[in-house]
Amino acid sequence: MEIEKLVQPAPDWCGGSWAARIDQAASVLFLHGYISQSQRQKITQKLEKQFQAGLGQGRIVCVATKENTYVE
């Protein structure tokens, strides 16, 4: 998923962005035994890598927090 899409608001399910939705889905899959802890960690690492790359390339300049304030 493109980094710009990851920071856009997602339709309500877990609130927040698409990145939050992906993280929540991975957690649910892990908790119910569909994926292993190592698979869960790979998903988290991939998201973190995409955020770091997006910030480094200037494709995103800040990330919204839950309170809708922005941090740089």
N, C-alpha and C positions, 0 to 999 in steps of 0.2 A: 504494500500500500504506500502511496506517495506520502511524504512527510507533511505536505500541506493538508492532506485529507485527515491525517492522524490528529491534527490539532483543531480541526473543525468540530463544532458541536454535533453530537450524534443524537438521533431520536432517543427519547428517554427509555432507558432500561436500567442503567446503573448511574445515569447522570454523567455530565462531563463530556469529554471528547471521544473520538473513535479509539484513541490509544487506551483510554480508561475502559472502553467496552472490550477491546481485545484482551486486556489484562484481566478483567473480570471473567470473561469467558474461559480463559486459560485456568484461572483459579477454580472455577466450577468444574471443568473437565478433570483437573487434578484431584479435587476433593471427592469426586464420584468414581475415581479409578480409571478414567478413560485415557489419561496420559500419565507418564511417570514424572517424578520430581525433576529429573534431568531435562525432560522435554519442556517442562514448565520454565525452568531456568533459561533454556535456549530461547524461548519466546520473549522473556524479559530482556535478555541480552540483545536480541535483535531489535527490540523497540528502543533500548538505550542507544544502540549503535546508530539507528536511524535519526534519533534526536540529536546526537552529537554531530553527525554528518550534516544534518539540516541547519543546525546552528552555525557550524563551521563554514558552510557554503553561503550563509546569509539567506537561505530560503525561508527560514523562520527567524525572527529576531527576539521573540519572547514567548513565554508559555503562560496561559491563563491558569490561575489557581482556582480552587473551589469557590472562593469568595468573589470571583470575577475581577480580581485585581491582577495586575501583570507584574511579572518579575523578569529581569533581564539577566 
